[in-house]
Amino acid sequence: MSKREQVLNALLERLSTLPDVEVKRNAVLPVTIPDNGLVVLRDGDIGEPDVLLSPACYVFHHKAEVEVLVQQVEDAENDAKLDGILEAIGQILQTDVTLSGLIDYMHADPPEFVEQPVEGGLTIKGAVVPIVLEYVSDSNLT
């Protein structure tokens, strides 16, 4: 398994510890969001690695994305639920910034907030959180 897949699977495993929130990877978004919210890990942009020679190794600053979506009746409920999930994700990420030594470091960039009205339904509120994963691989294909 490539280093990229190992890292993304480890991050997915950590995110899956969110209590009562459905967590998926690269999933198609449903029309209706589960009551407790939905978190989707996207592979994101692996970017161009820095190359170190002798022996050759590739330093990646992989920017994965975590989409957090909620759909409640009231706007205030959406805001509170989204904020709670984002805080929980922040705590999970800070607990182990090396994913048990698999990567050198990870951090979250500030979220970008979005709202999507649904015709005849409840508005979906969400945030896209870039997660920067810094790691070294012996292959540029990771």
Secondary structure as UniProt FT lines:
FT   HELIX           3..15
FT   TURN            16..17
FT   TURN            19..20
FT   STRAND          22..25
FT   TURN            35..36
FT   STRAND          38..45
FT   STRAND          50..52
FT   TURN            53..56
FT   STRAND          57..70
FT   HELIX           75..95
FT   TURN            97..102
FT   STRAND          105..108
FT   STRAND          112..116
FT   TURN            119..120
FT   STRAND          124..137
FT   TURN            140..141
//
